[in-house]
Amino acid sequence: MAKKINRQSDVVNTYQEDGQFILMGRADFLKWITELEVEREITLLQQHHTYIPNYDNFDGDNHFSLGKAMKRSHLKRGFSDIAQNITTYPDGTIMICRDFETKPAGIKGKNFGALCLEHVGHFDLDCDEITKEHEKTILFVNAVLCMKFNLKPSAALIYHTWYASKSCPGTNFFGGNTREDCAKNFVPMVESMMEVLDA
């Protein structure tokens, strides 16, 4: 049984739909995910950066056009749909992209039981610096998903680079992209967010 998330989010609410894409703020995401029933077992939360598009491509109002462009790119690569289940944006908004019942096309060999989270930006060192709102949303979404699916962050959170010869989710993603960086930086921050949400 998934843990109940007691504390409401303090964020801006926004909810818009465009075809399969649903854009929302943190509070709306909390409500949406709480009400969502998922039959597929979820055990992994993949972390990715988009690389392209990056922060320069985001104008604050083109969430849907970027989402659709990513889908077109993924279809051209032979995917059946956009690869990711969730996309987060520099302004802190969240977009549902791919049905949670459908495994993502995020990390070869690690898609079974996974959700793919794409964070818009290029988070290698000296590239995009994660905005405060984006940082909060990334931590929030991962914390909420861990609580929803009863996941331990140290076991569930995985980075693309660990399984492929690329830097994704970025050499400067929450202090680095190694397993040690994740354990030292990202995991404790997600755990802290879980404590806040459970207070």
C-alpha positions as CSV (number, residue, x, y, z in Angstrom):
1,M,0.0,0.0,0.0
2,A,1.4,3.4,-1.0
3,K,2.1,5.8,1.7
4,K,-0.3,8.8,2.0
5,I,1.3,12.1,1.3
6,N,-0.1,14.4,3.9
7,R,1.3,17.9,3.1
8,Q,0.0,19.9,0.2
9,S,2.5,21.5,-2.1
10,D,3.2,25.2,-1.8
11,V,3.4,25.8,-5.6
12,V,1.6,27.5,-8.3
13,N,-1.2,25.5,-9.8
14,T,-1.5,25.2,-13.5
15,Y,-3.2,22.4,-15.4
16,Q,-3.4,22.3,-19.2
17,E,-3.8,19.4,-21.7
18,D,-2.8,19.2,-25.3
19,G,-3.4,15.7,-26.7
20,Q,-1.5,13.2,-24.7
21,F,0.5,15.9,-22.9
22,I,-0.6,17.2,-19.5
23,L,1.2,20.2,-18.0
24,M,0.8,21.0,-14.4
25,G,2.4,22.6,-11.3
26,R,3.6,20.7,-8.3
27,A,0.3,20.9,-6.4
28,D,-1.6,19.6,-9.4
29,F,0.9,16.8,-9.9
30,L,0.5,15.8,-6.2
31,K,-3.3,15.6,-6.7
32,W,-2.9,13.8,-10.1
33,I,-0.5,11.2,-8.9
34,T,-2.4,10.5,-5.7
35,E,-5.5,9.7,-7.7
36,L,-3.6,7.7,-10.4
37,E,-3.9,3.9,-10.3
38,V,-1.0,2.1,-11.9
39,E,-1.1,-1.7,-12.5
40,R,2.5,-2.0,-13.7
41,E,5.1,-2.5,-10.9
42,I,7.4,0.6,-10.6
43,T,10.8,0.0,-9.1
44,L,13.1,2.5,-10.8
45,L,13.1,6.2,-11.5
46,Q,15.5,7.1,-14.4
47,Q,17.1,10.5,-14.4
48,H,17.9,12.1,-17.7
49,H,18.7,15.6,-19.0
50,T,17.3,16.4,-22.5
51,Y,20.7,18.0,-23.6
52,I,18.6,19.3,-26.6
53,P,16.3,21.1,-25.9
54,N,18.3,23.1,-23.3
55,Y,17.5,26.2,-21.3
56,D,18.2,28.4,-24.3
57,N,15.3,26.7,-26.1
58,F,12.8,27.3,-23.4
59,D,11.0,30.6,-23.6
60,G,8.6,30.1,-20.6
61,D,5.6,29.4,-22.8
62,N,6.6,26.7,-25.2
63,H,6.2,23.6,-23.0
64,F,3.9,21.8,-25.4
65,S,5.9,22.7,-28.6
66,L,9.0,21.3,-26.9
67,G,7.2,18.2,-25.8
68,K,5.8,17.6,-29.3
69,A,9.2,18.2,-30.9
70,M,10.8,15.6,-28.6
71,K,8.1,13.1,-29.6
72,R,8.7,13.7,-33.3
73,S,12.5,13.2,-32.7
74,H,11.8,10.0,-30.8
75,L,9.5,8.6,-33.5
76,K,12.1,9.3,-36.1
77,R,14.5,7.2,-34.1
78,G,12.1,4.3,-34.2
79,F,10.4,4.6,-30.8
80,S,6.7,3.9,-30.6
81,D,6.0,7.2,-28.7
82,I,7.9,9.9,-26.8
83,A,10.5,8.1,-24.6
84,Q,9.8,9.7,-21.3
85,N,6.9,9.4,-18.9
86,I,7.5,12.8,-17.3
87,T,9.3,16.0,-18.4
88,T,10.3,18.7,-16.0
89,Y,10.9,22.3,-17.1
90,P,13.1,25.2,-15.9
91,D,10.1,27.1,-14.5
92,G,9.3,24.2,-12.2
93,T,6.3,22.8,-14.2
94,I,5.8,19.1,-14.9
95,M,4.5,17.5,-18.0
96,I,3.0,14.0,-18.2
97,C,4.1,12.6,-21.6
98,R,3.8,8.8,-21.8
99,D,1.3,6.6,-20.1
100,F,2.6,5.2,-16.8
101,E,1.4,1.8,-17.8
102,T,3.8,1.8,-20.7
103,K,7.5,1.2,-19.9
104,P,9.7,4.0,-21.2
105,A,12.4,3.9,-23.8
106,G,15.0,5.5,-21.5
107,I,17.8,3.1,-20.6
108,K,18.5,0.0,-22.5
109,G,18.1,-3.0,-20.1
110,K,16.6,-0.8,-17.4
111,N,13.2,0.1,-18.7
112,F,11.2,-2.8,-17.2
113,G,9.7,-1.5,-14.0
114,A,10.9,2.0,-14.7
115,L,9.6,5.5,-15.1
116,C,11.7,7.8,-17.3
117,L,12.1,11.4,-16.0
118,E,13.5,13.9,-18.6
119,H,14.7,17.2,-17.1
120,V,14.8,19.9,-19.8
121,G,18.4,21.3,-19.9
122,H,22.0,20.5,-20.5
123,F,23.5,19.9,-17.0
124,D,27.1,19.2,-17.8
125,L,29.6,21.4,-16.0
126,D,29.7,25.0,-17.4
127,C,26.4,24.5,-19.3
128,D,22.8,25.1,-17.9
129,E,22.6,25.9,-14.2
130,I,19.5,24.3,-12.7
131,T,17.1,27.1,-11.6
132,K,15.7,27.0,-8.0
133,E,12.2,26.2,-9.2
134,H,13.5,23.4,-11.5
135,E,15.6,22.0,-8.7
136,K,12.7,22.0,-6.3
137,T,10.4,20.3,-8.8
138,I,13.0,17.6,-9.7
139,L,13.3,16.7,-6.0
140,F,9.6,17.0,-5.4
141,V,8.6,14.7,-8.3
142,N,11.1,12.1,-7.3
143,A,10.1,12.2,-3.7
144,V,6.4,12.0,-4.5
145,L,7.0,9.0,-6.8
146,C,9.1,7.3,-4.2
147,M,6.2,7.7,-1.7
148,K,3.6,6.7,-4.2
149,F,5.3,3.5,-5.2
150,N,7.0,2.7,-1.8
151,L,10.5,3.1,-3.2
152,K,13.7,3.6,-1.3
153,P,15.6,6.4,-3.1
154,S,19.0,4.8,-2.7
155,A,17.7,1.8,-4.6
156,A,15.2,3.4,-7.0
157,L,17.1,6.5,-8.4
158,I,19.3,5.7,-11.3
159,Y,21.2,7.8,-13.8
160,H,21.4,7.1,-17.6
161,T,25.2,7.5,-17.6
162,W,25.7,4.5,-15.4
163,Y,24.5,2.2,-18.3
164,A,25.6,4.2,-21.4
165,S,28.5,6.1,-22.7
166,K,27.0,9.5,-22.2
167,S,27.0,12.1,-19.4
168,C,23.2,12.1,-19.0
169,P,21.8,13.5,-16.7
170,G,24.8,15.8,-16.7
171,T,28.2,16.0,-15.0
172,N,26.9,18.8,-12.8
173,F,23.4,17.3,-12.1
174,F,23.0,17.8,-8.3
175,G,26.8,17.8,-7.9
176,G,27.7,15.1,-10.4
177,N,26.6,12.1,-12.3
178,T,28.5,9.2,-10.7
179,R,26.9,6.7,-8.3
180,E,28.9,8.3,-5.5
181,D,27.6,11.7,-6.4
182,C,24.0,10.4,-6.4
183,A,24.4,8.7,-3.1
184,K,26.1,11.7,-1.5
185,N,23.9,14.5,-2.9
186,F,20.8,13.6,-4.8
187,V,19.5,10.7,-2.6
188,P,19.7,12.7,0.7
189,M,17.9,15.7,-1.0
190,V,15.1,13.5,-2.2
191,E,14.8,11.8,1.2
192,S,14.6,15.3,2.8
193,M,11.8,16.2,0.5
194,M,10.0,13.0,1.4
195,E,10.3,14.0,5.1
196,V,8.8,17.4,4.3
197,L,5.9,15.9,2.4
198,D,5.2,13.4,5.1
199,A,5.2,16.1,7.9
